[in-house]
Every structure is written in C-alpha cells, then in structure tokens.
Amino acid sequence: MRLATIRVDGIATAGVVLGNGSILEVARAAAEVPGAPGDVLRSGSVQALIEAGAPALEALGPVIREAEAGAFAEAVHPAADVDLLAPIPVPRKNVFCVGRNYADHIAEGARAQKARIDITEYPVYFTKPLTAVIGPGATVPIFLHVSEAIDYEVELAVVIGKPGRDIPRDRAYEHVFGYTILNDITARDIQRRHGGQYFKGKGLDGSCPIGPWIVTADEVSNPQDLAISSSVNGEQRQNGNTAAMIFDIPTLVAVLSEGMTLEPGDILATGTPAGVGYAMDPPCFLKDGDVVACEIAEIGRLENPVRAM
C-alpha cells in the first residue's frame, strides 16, 4: 500500500496510489465503511491511519480493491491533477536522523575535510525541526544571507507504527509501519561552524523533503537491500544500497528507543551513501535552478527544485 497526503481543492487529505498511478481519495471512498475504522478513514489523515494500525488498514483494503475494479470514480484523481504533500505534512515530533551510517560516506568526508573520521561505536542521532519538512515538488530554499554551501543526502526513512520504549533489536520490525524517502538538505558551512553538531546546519526551513508516499512494510521485500541514489539536473551523484548501512534498521530503532518512547508517525532517516556535493573535487553545491531527485527501489522518486532566496 502506498499512502500519500494530497491536496484536493485546497484541502490536504489522505490518498492511496492505485495500480495505474491514479490516487484514491480515502475519505470520500470510505463514506460507507462502518465503525471506528471507518471514522479513521474518513478523517483524511495519514497520521490517524498509522495510529489506528491494522484495523484501519484492513478496512481500507476492500475499498482499494473496489476502486481498482472501477468503483468510487468521483474519488479517483489522475496524479497530474493533485499536489503531493509530505506523507505526514506536520509530524508530531522533530524528524529523527542518523549521521555517518555508510562507510563510503565517512571516507569521502574524511578526504574532503583532510581529517580522520572514525566509525562510531554507537549510532549518531540528530533531528530536523517540523519547519524543515516539505513535500515532493516543493521548493528547497537557499537563503543566500545564511549559506551558499547547500548539499543533498538521499536517505531511506523508517516510519514507526507501533509505539514502544526499550524495543529489543529482534522485535524492531514489529514497530515499523513503512518506509519513505527523505532528502537531508544540509548547509555544510553552518554544520562545521557550530562545533561540528548537526542540528543548525541541517535544520533550515525547507531542508527536509519527504515523500512521495509511505510504502507499508509488507510491500518492501527487504529494507536492507534497496538501491538508493540521487541526481542533480539528471546527473547521478549518489548510487548505493541500503545493505551498506553500518548500523542496520533494527539496531537504529532499538538504540533510539532506549529510555525514549517511539510513537506512531515518528520518522527516522537512516543515513546516506557516498556522492554528496561537498566531497566532490571541486565541491559542487546546490544552486538556484537546480533540480535534485532522490530514488529508492520499491519506494519511488522524490524530486524538488532549488531556489535562491
């Protein structure tokens, strides 16, 4: 199941991508679904769907099958007729992120900075604020008075479905609702300026494109074996595989949840492979007019234009 948030007649609402690429408006199609699951579907909220879990998804299944067979024509929109927003347009928390989780990215950073950068014993976490979150097609701003060293990082993002604290590693996937794509836009000079900590340089407005949708966990064959890549203006920059993560998804979830409750709708980006702009020779940062695209197998493509402000 591919769950999206779309804008229809100026209103954000939940959608499901059908097999032909059109998008089913869930709230309209679920008008006759009974009980609490029906109420959730009619809320038009992807966050509410995630929170409701299996009962809501089970109620949605027959609706999707009927739509695939031609029902609910008034609730089916050609993809070109709707705007895709971030799947969860306003997450309930900052977006959790992981740094230095691919060895080749660590190596390219060490070369670029002419410094020794070691693999850490534990995952390195940071967050991006809600004001950073934007959706597919939305503009990534370059605030020229703040930074001109704006970079891209394609990342597989995990969406939490089942709440938990101190989640055992071997049960981590039980807490995963699905997966999406995240572009960890980064102001490299600001990142270095503030003592090497990540938050400020990775927290500017519009610096967290997410999308195009959430693919439920049952439809991803192996999240630890997905091709992951990025391009700028059609030129490939990153080309890796999630199998190369240093800390795998169960480890990231387990360690992050130590003493800290993860909740439905929480988003965890899992790091980026080599090929970022600052590590090129010479460095190649994003500029006004660029289009950056991130792709992950079995999930889709997330594309955003870049504009100087």
Helices and strands as residue ranges (DSSP letters): E 2-8, E 11-17, E 23-25, H 26-29, H 35-42, H 46-52, H 54-68, G 73-75, E 76-77, G 79-81, E 83-85, E 95-99, H 103-113, E 124-128, G 130-132, E 133-134, E 140-142, E 150-151, E 154-160, G 169-175, E 176-183, E 186-187, H 188-193, E 208-216, G 217-219, E 227-232, E 235-241, G 242-244, H 249-256, E 267-269, G 277-279, E 291-296, E 300-308
